[in-house]
Amino acid sequence: MTRFLAIPLILALAACQSAAPLRDGAPDLAAELVPRRDATPPEGPAGACWASDTVPAVIETVTEQILDEPERRAADGRVTQPAVFRSEQRQRILSDRREVWFRAPCPSEQTPDFIASLQRALKARGVYLDPVTGVADAATARAVRRHQAPLGLDSPVLALATARALGISAADLGR
């Protein structure tokens, strides 16, 4: 009898679990972005490495139902002819495409061991599903984008703030 009572309790508790892992302590990568005005990186701390990328535009498609002819009713209130609608679609730009700079791990840091650590960290978060190879391939770039986009940087290029939050790059204590 106790077993039958435990099953609904276990199911109820399982339903309380979040489907996606929590991102406590995740950086706001949008705050790290510097608009790109030219081909030279922004001024920054000595020895800092920068990356640039194009943040894609965000476009929304809106579908609207337009009333062409209202319904017609008889004297007793019955609908004799239903209303006629047509659909209209339009797109609107929520945010324009833009070129940005952001701090990134320096190329000298991006060793096969570093990339393998990145792949393991992304695998632990469920965004990298391929084998850990230590090679910065297309699958790794896609996983970086999937991880960073909800944090404010829709880019396959790894941001330094992301690397630090993942625990694979040293923290900047002087910042």
C-alpha positions in Angstrom: 0.0 0.0 0.0 2.8 2.4 0.9 4.4 1.8 -2.5 1.2 2.9 -4.3 1.2 6.2 -2.3 4.9 6.8 -3.0 4.4 6.6 -6.8 2.1 9.7 -7.1 4.4 11.6 -4.7 7.5 10.8 -6.8 5.6 11.8 -10.0 4.5 15.1 -8.4 8.0 15.9 -7.3 9.4 15.1 -10.7 6.9 17.5 -12.3 8.4 20.3 -10.2 11.8 19.8 -11.8 12.8 22.4 -14.4 13.1 21.1 -18.0 16.2 23.2 -18.7 19.2 23.5 -16.4 19.2 26.7 -14.4 21.7 29.4 -15.5 22.5 30.8 -12.1 25.6 33.0 -12.3 25.4 33.1 -16.1 26.8 36.3 -17.5 24.7 38.9 -19.4 26.7 38.7 -22.6 24.7 41.6 -24.2 26.4 43.9 -21.6 29.8 42.7 -22.9 29.1 43.8 -26.5 30.8 46.9 -28.0 29.4 48.2 -31.3 31.9 47.7 -34.1 32.7 51.1 -35.7 35.8 50.0 -37.7 38.1 47.0 -38.2 40.2 47.7 -35.1 39.3 46.3 -31.7 38.2 48.6 -28.9 40.7 49.9 -26.4 40.9 47.5 -23.5 43.1 46.0 -20.9 46.7 45.3 -21.9 46.9 41.8 -23.4 43.2 41.5 -23.9 42.0 39.6 -27.0 38.9 40.6 -28.9 36.6 38.9 -31.4 34.1 40.5 -33.7 30.9 39.0 -35.1 27.7 39.9 -36.7 24.7 39.6 -34.4 21.8 38.7 -36.7 18.6 40.8 -37.0 15.6 39.6 -35.1 12.5 39.6 -37.4 8.9 38.9 -36.3 6.2 37.7 -38.7 2.8 39.0 -37.7 -0.4 37.4 -39.1 -3.6 39.4 -38.7 -7.1 38.4 -39.5 -8.9 41.3 -41.3 -12.8 41.4 -41.4 -13.8 41.9 -45.0 -17.6 41.4 -44.6 -19.4 41.2 -41.2 -21.9 38.4 -40.6 -25.5 38.8 -41.6 -28.3 37.9 -39.3 -32.0 37.3 -39.8 -34.6 39.2 -37.8 -34.8 36.3 -35.3 -31.0 36.5 -34.7 -29.9 33.5 -36.8 -26.7 33.9 -38.8 -27.6 33.8 -42.4 -24.1 34.5 -43.8 -21.0 34.1 -41.7 -18.4 36.8 -41.5 -15.6 36.8 -44.2 -12.0 37.3 -43.0 -8.7 37.4 -44.9 -5.3 36.9 -43.5 -2.6 39.5 -43.8 1.1 38.8 -43.0 3.8 41.4 -42.4 7.2 41.3 -41.0 8.8 43.8 -38.6 12.3 44.1 -37.4 12.6 43.8 -33.7 16.4 44.5 -33.7 18.7 45.3 -36.6 21.7 43.2 -37.6 24.8 44.7 -36.0 28.6 44.3 -36.0 30.0 43.9 -32.5 33.3 43.4 -30.6 33.6 41.3 -27.4 36.4 40.0 -25.3 37.4 36.4 -26.3 40.0 33.9 -25.0 43.3 34.6 -26.8 44.3 32.2 -29.6 47.3 31.1 -27.6 44.9 29.8 -24.9 42.7 27.9 -27.3 44.7 24.7 -27.1 43.3 21.2 -27.8 43.0 20.8 -24.0 41.1 24.1 -23.7 38.7 23.1 -26.6 38.2 19.6 -25.0 37.3 21.4 -21.7 34.9 23.6 -23.6 33.3 20.6 -25.2 32.9 18.8 -21.9 31.4 21.9 -20.3 28.9 22.4 -23.1 28.1 18.6 -23.1 27.4 18.9 -19.3 24.9 21.6 -20.2 23.2 19.6 -22.9 24.1 21.8 -25.9 27.1 19.7 -27.3 26.2 16.2 -28.2 29.2 15.1 -30.2 32.3 13.3 -28.9 34.9 15.3 -27.1 37.8 15.7 -29.6 39.7 18.9 -28.6 39.1 20.2 -32.1 37.2 23.5 -32.6 34.8 22.2 -35.3 31.4 23.2 -36.6 29.6 21.2 -34.0 31.5 23.0 -31.2 30.7 26.4 -32.8 27.0 25.5 -33.0 27.0 24.4 -29.3 28.7 27.7 -28.3 26.0 29.6 -30.2 23.2 27.6 -28.5 24.7 28.2 -25.1 25.4 32.0 -25.6 22.3 33.1 -27.5 20.0 33.0 -24.5 22.6 34.9 -22.6 22.6 37.8 -25.1 25.3 36.9 -27.7 24.0 35.0 -30.7 27.5 34.0 -32.0 29.4 30.8 -32.6 32.6 32.6 -31.3 33.3 31.9 -27.7 33.2 35.0 -25.5 35.6 35.3 -22.6 32.8 35.9 -20.2 31.3 32.6 -21.3 34.6 30.8 -20.9 34.9 32.2 -17.4 31.3 31.3 -16.5 32.0 27.7 -17.7 35.0 27.6 -15.5 37.5 27.0 -18.4 39.2 30.4 -18.3 40.8 32.2 -15.5 38.7 34.9 -13.8 39.7 38.5 -14.2 40.2 39.6 -10.7 41.4 43.1 -11.6 38.1 44.0 -13.3 
